[in-house]
Amino acid sequence: MAVENTASKCYIDTGGGVGDGPTDVHVAMAGTSDLELTMTGDAQEGVNTIAQVRNIGALFADQRQPQPARTGDMDRVNNVVAVGAGKGGVGKSTMAVLLALSLRSKGRQVGLLDADVYGPSIPMMLGLEGIQSIAADEKIIPVEARGLKVMSMGLLIDPYQPVIWRGPMVHNAVKQLLEQVDWEQLDYLIVDLPPGTGDVPLTLAQSIPLTGAVVVCTGQEVAKLDVRRAIGMYGKLGIKCLGVLENMTYFVAPDTGREYDLFGKDGARALAAECEVPFLGSIPLNVAIRIAGDEGRSAELSEELDAPTQETIDSATARMVAQINAWNIRKTELAGEDDQQ
């Protein structure tokens, strides 16, 4: 027997007739967590009149789907890595810049796309404010900073102009930045996503042909709730979570050398283990990083940072690269298995 709840468009399969004895009812539907809660209630109403119903199991289809194909110049980009966060204020853009710079310091060809259209801060951090990108042969030429190829909405609009766009407009803008920018040959394109798990980061994550995603967080319990949501979002989209990167983990007092755990200790590491994703490392709160970002000198940080802090950044980057390489090998194996079937 099948019952359709036309109001919520959910289909209820009882697996048998009403007169066949106690019946398990399964509701299959797709949607976000908010929609799931509503639909579960609607589904209950839809089956209240069915006699001898023993159990209702809601089987929600996740939103996994094939990653979008890389078209145009994106074919020349080997790996596209999103840097996201469950909430703002955790230093996501700073981590995106540091990862890109670390990769570049190892001789890799690296691009940095500032897709955080509501708060494009990367031009300021890299000293690119006021520099206009140019177009040639219907392509946008990215701006360079210490060998990084950089593109941001902040290079195309007034830096003080508010961006009041809904999801579809943001999607179209980022799609243009991806497909109409002459990225040339890149080993890595680091994409700084907007924070959160709402419509905009969700749409962008679905639209960009990602190799995987890094989730940036701080270690306190409140922030960890949002990290779980971000990891869950990438999982539902079928996007590989390359790992959790903890920022502002501790502060080393310059006068005493004493280390202070500002947001607790090992919180992000424990969360990564709980969520069964890699832990990439802990980046300390460092005044030099803040000053360089404020003064537009982040591209010069490798010359200014103390050795231990730079080592933590390079180690986190190396772990990310190891995850990318392992995942690319696994994808090749899976593709081969599909071809044999």
C-alpha positions in Angstrom: 0.0 0.0 0.0 1.3 3.5 -0.8 0.0 6.8 0.6 0.9 10.2 -0.8 0.9 13.3 1.4 0.4 15.9 -1.3 1.1 18.8 1.0 4.6 17.7 1.7 5.2 15.6 -1.4 6.4 12.6 0.7 5.6 9.1 -0.4 4.8 6.5 2.3 5.4 2.8 1.5 3.8 0.5 4.1 5.3 -2.6 2.5 1.8 -4.3 2.5 -1.9 -3.8 2.8 -3.5 -2.5 5.9 -5.1 -5.8 6.6 -1.8 -7.7 6.5 -0.9 -7.2 10.2 1.5 -4.8 11.9 3.4 -2.8 9.3 6.6 -0.9 9.2 6.2 2.4 7.4 9.2 4.0 5.7 9.2 7.5 4.5 11.8 8.3 1.8 12.5 11.9 1.0 15.4 14.2 0.3 16.2 17.6 1.9 18.0 19.5 4.4 17.8 18.9 8.2 15.2 21.6 8.6 13.0 20.1 5.9 13.5 16.7 7.4 12.0 17.8 10.7 8.9 19.3 9.0 8.4 16.4 6.7 8.6 13.9 9.5 5.7 15.6 11.2 3.8 15.7 8.0 4.5 12.0 7.4 3.2 11.1 10.8 -0.1 13.0 10.0 -0.3 11.1 6.7 -0.2 7.7 8.4 -2.3 8.4 11.5 -5.4 7.0 9.8 -3.6 3.7 8.8 -4.5 0.9 11.2 -2.0 -1.4 12.9 1.0 0.7 12.1 3.8 -0.5 14.3 6.8 1.7 13.5 7.7 4.7 11.3 11.2 4.9 10.0 12.3 8.0 8.2 14.9 7.2 5.6 16.2 10.5 4.4 18.2 10.5 1.2 21.3 12.5 1.5 22.4 15.1 -1.1 25.3 13.2 -2.6 25.8 13.9 -6.2 28.6 13.7 -8.7 31.0 16.6 -8.5 30.6 19.1 -11.3 32.9 18.6 -14.3 35.9 20.9 -14.7 35.4 23.0 -17.8 37.5 25.5 -19.7 40.7 26.6 -17.9 39.6 24.6 -14.8 40.9 21.5 -16.7 44.4 22.8 -16.0 43.8 22.9 -12.3 45.0 19.6 -10.7 43.4 20.0 -7.3 40.7 22.3 -6.0 40.6 22.6 -2.2 37.9 24.4 -0.3 38.7 26.0 3.0 35.5 26.3 5.0 34.3 26.8 8.6 31.1 26.1 10.5 31.0 29.7 11.7 32.8 33.0 11.1 35.6 34.5 13.2 37.8 31.4 13.4 40.5 32.7 11.0 39.3 30.8 7.9 40.6 33.3 5.4 43.9 33.6 7.2 44.3 29.8 7.1 43.5 29.8 3.4 46.2 32.3 2.8 48.8 30.4 4.9 48.0 27.1 3.3 48.4 28.7 -0.2 51.7 30.4 0.7 53.1 27.2 2.3 52.3 25.3 -0.9 53.9 28.0 -3.0 57.0 28.0 -0.9 57.5 24.3 -1.9 57.6 25.3 -5.5 54.0 24.4 -6.4 51.9 26.4 -8.8 49.1 27.8 -6.6 46.0 29.9 -7.1 43.8 31.5 -4.4 40.2 32.2 -5.0 38.4 34.4 -2.5 34.8 33.0 -2.8 33.8 34.6 0.5 31.8 37.2 -1.5 30.1 38.8 1.5 33.5 39.5 3.2 36.3 39.3 0.7 39.3 40.0 2.9 42.1 38.4 1.0 42.9 41.4 -1.1 43.6 43.4 2.0 45.7 40.7 3.6 47.9 40.4 0.5 48.2 44.1 -0.1 46.1 44.0 -3.3 43.5 46.6 -2.4 43.0 49.1 -5.2 44.6 46.8 -7.8 42.2 46.1 -10.6 42.3 42.8 -12.4 42.4 43.1 -16.2 40.7 41.2 -19.0 42.3 39.8 -22.1 40.7 37.6 -24.8 37.5 37.5 -22.8 39.4 36.1 -19.8 40.1 37.7 -16.4 43.8 37.8 -15.5 44.4 36.9 -11.9 46.5 39.3 -9.8 49.8 37.9 -8.5 51.2 38.2 -5.0 54.6 36.4 -4.4 53.8 33.9 -7.1 50.2 33.3 -5.9 47.6 33.8 -8.6 44.8 35.6 -6.7 41.2 36.4 -7.7 38.5 37.9 -5.4 35.3 39.7 -5.7 37.1 42.4 -3.7 39.2 43.1 -6.8 36.1 43.7 -9.0 34.0 45.9 -6.7 34.5 48.8 -4.4 35.9 47.3 -1.1 33.4 49.2 0.9 30.4 48.3 -1.2 28.1 45.8 0.5 27.2 42.7 -1.4 23.5 42.1 -0.9 23.0 39.0 -3.0 20.9 35.9 -2.7 22.3 32.4 -3.3 21.7 32.2 -7.1 23.5 35.5 -7.7 26.5 34.4 -5.6 26.6 31.1 -7.4 26.7 32.8 -10.8 29.4 35.2 -9.6 31.7 32.4 -8.3 31.0 30.3 -11.4 32.3 33.2 -13.5 35.4 33.6 -11.3 36.1 29.9 -11.7 35.5 29.6 -15.4 36.4 33.0 -16.8 39.7 33.5 -14.9 42.8 32.5 -16.8 44.3 30.3 -14.0 46.8 28.7 -16.3 48.4 25.4 -15.1 47.9 25.0 -11.3 48.9 22.3 -8.9 46.4 23.6 -6.3 43.6 26.1 -6.3 42.7 27.1 -2.7 39.1 28.3 -2.4 38.1 30.4 0.6 34.4 29.7 1.1 31.9 31.8 3.1 31.5 30.5 6.6 28.6 28.5 7.8 26.4 25.7 6.4 23.6 27.8 4.9 22.4 28.3 1.4 25.5 30.2 0.1 28.3 27.8 1.2 26.1 24.9 0.4 25.5 26.1 -3.2 29.1 26.9 -3.8 30.3 23.6 -2.4 27.9 21.9 -4.9 29.0 24.1 -7.8 32.8 23.9 -7.5 34.6 20.8 -8.7 36.3 20.1 -5.4 39.1 17.6 -4.7 38.2 18.0 -1.0 37.7 20.4 1.9 39.5 21.6 4.9 37.5 22.7 7.9 38.9 25.5 10.1 37.9 25.8 13.8 38.9 26.8 17.2 38.9 24.4 20.1 36.1 25.6 22.5 32.9 23.5 22.8 30.6 26.1 21.3 32.7 26.3 18.1 32.9 22.5 17.8 29.2 22.3 17.4 29.5 24.2 14.2 32.4 22.1 13.0 30.3 19.0 13.2 27.7 20.7 11.0 30.3 21.7 8.4 31.8 18.2 8.3 28.3 16.8 8.0 27.5 19.1 5.1 30.5 18.0 3.1 29.7 14.4 3.9 26.2 14.8 2.6 27.5 16.4 -0.6 29.9 13.6 -1.1 32.9 15.9 -0.7 36.0 14.5 0.9 36.9 16.2 4.2 40.6 16.4 4.1 40.8 17.3 7.7 40.3 19.7 10.6 42.7 22.6 11.1 42.6 24.2 14.5 43.5 27.9 14.6 44.5 30.1 17.5 45.1 27.0 19.6 47.6 28.5 22.0 49.5 31.7 22.7 53.2 31.8 23.6 54.0 34.8 25.8 57.0 36.6 24.2 58.4 37.7 27.5 58.2 34.4 29.4 57.8 31.8 26.7 54.9 30.3 28.6 52.2 28.6 26.5 48.6 29.5 27.2 45.7 27.3 25.8 43.2 29.9 25.0 40.3 27.7 23.9 41.1 24.5 25.8 43.5 21.8 24.8 43.1 19.0 22.2 39.4 19.9 21.6 39.7 19.9 17.8 41.9 16.8 17.7 39.3 14.9 19.8 36.5 16.2 17.5 38.4 15.0 14.4 38.8 11.6 15.9 35.1 11.5 16.8 34.0 12.5 13.3 36.6 10.1 11.8 38.4 12.7 9.8 42.1 13.6 9.8 43.5 16.2 12.2 45.8 18.5 10.3 47.4 20.4 13.1 47.1 23.3 15.6 48.2 26.8 14.5 49.0 29.2 17.4 47.7 32.7 17.9 50.6 34.7 16.6 50.8 38.5 16.7 53.0 38.6 13.6 50.2 36.9 11.5 47.7 39.5 12.7 49.9 42.4 12.0 50.9 41.2 8.5 47.3 40.7 7.6 46.2 44.1 8.8 49.1 45.8 6.9 48.7 43.8 3.7 51.9 41.9 4.1 50.7 38.3 4.6 52.6 37.2 1.5 55.8 38.1 3.3 55.1 36.1 6.5 57.5 33.3 5.7 60.3 35.9 6.2 58.9 37.2 9.5 57.4 34.3 11.4 59.3 32.5 14.1 60.5 29.0 13.1 58.2 27.0 15.3 55.0 28.7 14.0 56.1 28.4 10.4 56.9 24.7 11.0 53.3 24.1 12.3 51.9 25.7 9.2 54.1 23.7 6.9 53.4 20.5 8.8 49.6 21.1 8.5 50.0 21.8 4.8 52.0 18.6 4.3 49.3 16.5 6.0 46.7 18.1 3.8 48.8 17.2 0.7 49.2 13.7 1.9 45.4 13.4 2.3 44.9 14.8 -1.2 47.3 12.4 -2.8 45.8 9.4 -1.0 42.3 10.5 -2.0 43.3 11.0 -5.6 44.8 7.4 -5.7 41.6 6.1 -4.1 39.4 7.9 -6.7 41.5 6.4 -9.5 41.0 2.9 -8.0 37.3 3.4 -7.7 37.0 4.6 -11.3 38.8 1.5 -12.4 36.4 -0.7 -10.4 33.5 1.1 -12.1 35.0 0.5 -15.5 35.2 -3.2 -14.8 31.6 -3.5 -13.8 
